[in-house]
């Protein structure tokens, strides 16, 4: 686990993709919006346990992207599940093409690889893009932002693993952001 600079920020803002009538990707009866939000209580729990200030954005950030300017002093992690006509395997981290991956990005890539593997279409689990609204607005404001695609919703093996390991996945995500290997409990 690489050492991160998370203590230089007010905390971590977790954004859950889609919602507010936008289901995101859909597979059978499961929607990305509902599935990704299952992590929320676990992320809050591990933020508290690891003494990392965590807050969760309450709405669909795509519809309210200019709200990002209120989080210039925060680390922003937008969580999604991937979709494709032919589902792939694994996940990846997306950052704006203007930037190089920092320790948080690299640690999150390790977490994705640990739990789901990395998609083969990207270089070492990293995608650098300039065509995503939230990513562009975050870059404009200089926000420490990344979009994380954990796995493909249509991949049954990864979906079942996710549902059965929500707490461990959340723990490793918070550890990746904070650079902490070991858990120390706090009140």
C-alpha angles and dihedrals in degrees: 000000000000120000111254134200095232092130089067088068134069089243144286123306112203114202119194114212122248124348130133091090095322108109096188112209116358129208117180104309096339123097127198091230093057096038097051092048090062086080094061101089091043093051090050091049094050093044088057093042093050094041092243113141105238131183130171125221106239101212144040101289092202088067092044102032095145087066085078090082087069088063101053090125094049136082106241121207115181111197124209143156118232129241135192138163086250106031117235131203128257135003144263145202121248122206131170113275091238091069139064119228114268128208091275091055092047092048091049090051088054090050092051091048091048094053107026112002125244125282113254096224093071132064109258093330096306129116121187111202141171100185102077119097100216092042091052094047092047090051090049090055094041093243121166093241139158136168114222121204102194100187143320111287091216093057103101096198094052092041092053092044089052094050091049096045106038094129095049092045091051091048093053092046092054091044090051092053094045095039089231119145100184128050119236116185121229133184 
